[in-house]
Amino acid sequence: MPKTMTLRLSDELAADLEAMARVDDVPVSEAIRVAIDERVKARRDDKQFQARLRRLMAESQRALERLAQ
């Protein structure tokens, strides 16, 4: 199910985004979805990010296990 989110942008960034969407002939919302999708894919391939993610997951797992006792 789609999730609606609110996004605050500076006037300059909003104008850039709107201009790019017009050039690409897509709605601004689609330009945002594509940018987010590209960022997520890049993070999946980022070794440093993945290492931090695994460390955080391990820390969270330990905290959850303590709470379950």
N, C-alpha and C positions, 0 to 999 in steps of 0.2 A: 504494500500500500504506500503510495507516495506520501512524503512528509513535507509540509510547508515550513519554510524557515524565513526569518527576517535577517536582512544583511545591511549593515551600515558601511557606506563607502564615502570617501572624501569626494567633494565635487569633481575634482580633477580625475580621479579614478573612475567615477561613474560616467563622466563624459567620454573617457577613453573606451570604456566597456561598451557604451552605447554606439560609439563610432565603429568599433570593431564588429559589433553585431550587425550594424547596417551594411558594412562592406561585405560581410559573409552572408548577408540576406537571411539572418536567423533572428528569432526573438532573443532578447537579452537573457532570459531565463535559460535558453538552450546554450548560449555562449558560456554562462556560468556553469551549467552542468558539464559541459565538455572540459572546461578548465579544471574543475574539481576531479573529474574522472582521470584526466592526465596526471594530476598531482598524486592521486591515490596510486595509480600504476607506477609512477616514479618512486614513490616511497616503498612499494613492494620490492623494487629492484635495488634499493639503497641499503648497502650492507651495514652502514653505521646506524641508520634508523632501525633496521631489523634487530641489531644487537641491543639497542636501547629498549625496543619493544619487548624482546625476550626477557630482559632484566626486569622490566616493569611487571610483566606477566608473572614471573617467579615471585616477586615481592608481593603482588596482589594475592597469589595463590597461598602464600604463607599466612597472610593476614586473614584470609577467608577460613583457612584451616584452624587458626587460633580461635576465631569467633564461633566455629562449629563445635568446639569442645565444651 
